[in-house]
């Protein structure tokens, strides 16, 4: 009696079911949940710490200002001596910034300059515009209140207070703040080390003859610039031949000394797309496709560094330049900022509501990111071509519209705008 195949058993030639695409929010959650800030620290000069991330809080060892001082060029007085509004006082001394005056005698004024220490006994400063010099005297044509135009000790910073928290990304204003308390050096997390390489036999470097069927490697310049802008330590492994062996060898080499490996191209499912199988051979892929446009093929996983030495993170970006640009801003940037030590809430893209001054009648089933630019009327204009290879759109635009799946846009609608001013910093 012949056996009947089990109807529930798929034929051996059947393809395995493809995992469903993750939403943009699911993909971002996957990435941020995996990101662990680097642990190594270093002490560097405050002058060189711009864009670095603090490893420990900065506490003030002094008051700022360290003494009561004048906010204006003018005259330091006792407010009670100027109650008439026409007080004529002898000028008893002159106090430039950086000099210490004598105690102020009652019925006199001290010529004082911005930042100079208030003399004992004075409780107000009258700006020079409200005064008239008269030989050795000055006529005060103003009735000052006690404390007027005086910066008091500790008004800005109190000794013992924390002025900068661990995890702060240091901008010029934070460096100035640290310097104001005399902090010559800061303890920061080391730079995130990122390796990049690019796949595609069609890729040609600018300055070289463009071979038949070739294209210039714009993504190399785009991604390196984005990484450098984020303060990463970048190693560029160049253009890798379209072969599984070459891709695996480069992955192994890049994993040794780096926290993250980024590739561009080769993460789709064509016969010449070798990055995904190479990563699966050298590590694993945890996420592959995202329901977004542009930028559907985006891979995330880990590559082994060798026995007992841990793993490097891997992110494979699409080859189309706009797709690569958009996925970097939305996923690589927040992931890197978390590796750098920034708190989770500080790395998420921040959208604002603005008015669309165009129609977008064709909804897509995926979440769309449209290149737009703010206009003089406070609305948004749309770049005419939204193709994933139209790199001109990224230079023309100053942001993206985050358009939900299945959503059309009519002129006058309020939309969610992601500004490049935010996404590129």
Secondary structure as the mmCIF struct_conf table of DSSP 4:
data_model
#
loop_
_struct_conf.conf_type_id
_struct_conf.id
_struct_conf.beg_label_comp_id
_struct_conf.beg_label_asym_id
_struct_conf.beg_label_seq_id
_struct_conf.end_label_comp_id
_struct_conf.end_label_asym_id
_struct_conf.end_label_seq_id
HELX_LH_PP_P HELX_LH_PP_P1 UNK A 2 UNK A 6
TURN_TY1_P TURN_TY1_P1 UNK A 7 UNK A 8
BEND BEND1 UNK A 9 UNK A 9
HELX_LH_PP_P HELX_LH_PP_P2 UNK A 10 UNK A 11
TURN_TY1_P TURN_TY1_P2 UNK A 12 UNK A 13
HELX_LH_PP_P HELX_LH_PP_P3 UNK A 14 UNK A 21
STRN STRN1 UNK A 22 UNK A 22
HELX_LH_PP_P HELX_LH_PP_P4 UNK A 23 UNK A 23
HELX_RH_AL_P HELX_RH_AL_P1 UNK A 24 UNK A 34
STRN STRN2 UNK A 41 UNK A 45
HELX_RH_3T_P HELX_RH_3T_P1 UNK A 46 UNK A 48
TURN_TY1_P TURN_TY1_P3 UNK A 50 UNK A 51
STRN STRN3 UNK A 53 UNK A 54
BEND BEND2 UNK A 55 UNK A 56
STRN STRN4 UNK A 58 UNK A 59
BEND BEND3 UNK A 61 UNK A 62
STRN STRN5 UNK A 64 UNK A 64
BEND BEND4 UNK A 65 UNK A 67
STRN STRN6 UNK A 69 UNK A 70
BEND BEND5 UNK A 71 UNK A 73
STRN STRN7 UNK A 74 UNK A 77
HELX_RH_3T_P HELX_RH_3T_P2 UNK A 79 UNK A 82
TURN_TY1_P TURN_TY1_P4 UNK A 83 UNK A 84
BEND BEND6 UNK A 85 UNK A 86
STRN STRN8 UNK A 87 UNK A 95
TURN_TY1_P TURN_TY1_P5 UNK A 97 UNK A 98
HELX_LH_PP_P HELX_LH_PP_P5 UNK A 102 UNK A 105
TURN_TY1_P TURN_TY1_P6 UNK A 106 UNK A 107
STRN STRN9 UNK A 108 UNK A 112
TURN_TY1_P TURN_TY1_P7 UNK A 114 UNK A 115
HELX_LH_PP_P HELX_LH_PP_P6 UNK A 116 UNK A 116
STRN STRN10 UNK A 117 UNK A 117
HELX_LH_PP_P HELX_LH_PP_P7 UNK A 118 UNK A 119
TURN_TY1_P TURN_TY1_P8 UNK A 120 UNK A 121
STRN STRN11 UNK A 124 UNK A 127
HELX_RH_3T_P HELX_RH_3T_P3 UNK A 128 UNK A 130
STRN STRN12 UNK A 131 UNK A 134
TURN_TY1_P TURN_TY1_P9 UNK A 135 UNK A 136
STRN STRN13 UNK A 137 UNK A 140
BEND BEND7 UNK A 142 UNK A 142
HELX_LH_PP_P HELX_LH_PP_P8 UNK A 144 UNK A 145
TURN_TY1_P TURN_TY1_P10 UNK A 146 UNK A 149
STRN STRN14 UNK A 150 UNK A 151
HELX_LH_PP_P HELX_LH_PP_P9 UNK A 152 UNK A 152
TURN_TY1_P TURN_TY1_P11 UNK A 153 UNK A 154
BEND BEND8 UNK A 155 UNK A 156
STRN STRN15 UNK A 157 UNK A 157
TURN_TY1_P TURN_TY1_P12 UNK A 159 UNK A 160
STRN STRN16 UNK A 162 UNK A 164
TURN_TY1_P TURN_TY1_P13 UNK A 166 UNK A 167
STRN STRN17 UNK A 169 UNK A 169
HELX_RH_AL_P HELX_RH_AL_P2 UNK A 172 UNK A 180
TURN_TY1_P TURN_TY1_P14 UNK A 181 UNK A 182
STRN STRN18 UNK A 185 UNK A 189
HELX_LH_PP_P HELX_LH_PP_P10 UNK A 190 UNK A 192
STRN STRN19 UNK A 193 UNK A 199
TURN_TY1_P TURN_TY1_P15 UNK A 201 UNK A 202
STRN STRN20 UNK A 203 UNK A 204
TURN_TY1_P TURN_TY1_P16 UNK A 206 UNK A 207
BEND BEND9 UNK A 208 UNK A 208
TURN_TY1_P TURN_TY1_P17 UNK A 212 UNK A 213
STRN STRN21 UNK A 215 UNK A 216
HELX_RH_AL_P HELX_RH_AL_P3 UNK A 218 UNK A 229
TURN_TY1_P TURN_TY1_P18 UNK A 230 UNK A 231
STRN STRN22 UNK A 233 UNK A 240
HELX_LH_PP_P HELX_LH_PP_P11 UNK A 241 UNK A 241
BEND BEND10 UNK A 242 UNK A 243
HELX_RH_AL_P HELX_RH_AL_P4 UNK A 244 UNK A 255
BEND BEND11 UNK A 256 UNK A 257
BEND BEND12 UNK A 259 UNK A 259
STRN STRN23 UNK A 260 UNK A 264
BEND BEND13 UNK A 265 UNK A 265
BEND BEND14 UNK A 268 UNK A 270
TURN_TY1_P TURN_TY1_P19 UNK A 271 UNK A 272
HELX_RH_AL_P HELX_RH_AL_P5 UNK A 275 UNK A 282
STRN STRN24 UNK A 283 UNK A 289
STRN STRN25 UNK A 290 UNK A 290
BEND BEND15 UNK A 291 UNK A 291
STRN STRN26 UNK A 292 UNK A 293
BEND BEND16 UNK A 294 UNK A 294
STRN STRN27 UNK A 297 UNK A 304
BEND BEND17 UNK A 306 UNK A 306
TURN_TY1_P TURN_TY1_P20 UNK A 307 UNK A 308
BEND BEND18 UNK A 309 UNK A 309
STRN STRN28 UNK A 311 UNK A 317
BEND BEND19 UNK A 319 UNK A 320
HELX_RH_AL_P HELX_RH_AL_P6 UNK A 321 UNK A 327
HELX_RH_PI_P HELX_RH_PI_P1 UNK A 328 UNK A 332
HELX_RH_AL_P HELX_RH_AL_P7 UNK A 333 UNK A 339
TURN_TY1_P TURN_TY1_P21 UNK A 340 UNK A 341
HELX_RH_3T_P HELX_RH_3T_P4 UNK A 344 UNK A 346
TURN_TY1_P TURN_TY1_P22 UNK A 347 UNK A 347
BEND BEND20 UNK A 348 UNK A 348
STRN STRN29 UNK A 352 UNK A 356
BEND BEND21 UNK A 358 UNK A 358
STRN STRN30 UNK A 360 UNK A 360
BEND BEND22 UNK A 365 UNK A 366
STRN STRN31 UNK A 367 UNK A 374
TURN_TY1_P TURN_TY1_P23 UNK A 376 UNK A 377
BEND BEND23 UNK A 378 UNK A 378
STRN STRN32 UNK A 379 UNK A 382
HELX_LH_PP_P HELX_LH_PP_P12 UNK A 383 UNK A 383
BEND BEND24 UNK A 384 UNK A 384
TURN_TY1_P TURN_TY1_P24 UNK A 388 UNK A 389
TURN_TY1_P TURN_TY1_P25 UNK A 391 UNK A 391
HELX_RH_AL_P HELX_RH_AL_P8 UNK A 392 UNK A 396
BEND BEND25 UNK A 398 UNK A 398
STRN STRN33 UNK A 399 UNK A 403
TURN_TY1_P TURN_TY1_P26 UNK A 405 UNK A 406
STRN STRN34 UNK A 409 UNK A 409
TURN_TY1_P TURN_TY1_P27 UNK A 411 UNK A 412
STRN STRN35 UNK A 414 UNK A 419
HELX_RH_AL_P HELX_RH_AL_P9 UNK A 420 UNK A 423
TURN_TY1_P TURN_TY1_P28 UNK A 424 UNK A 424
#
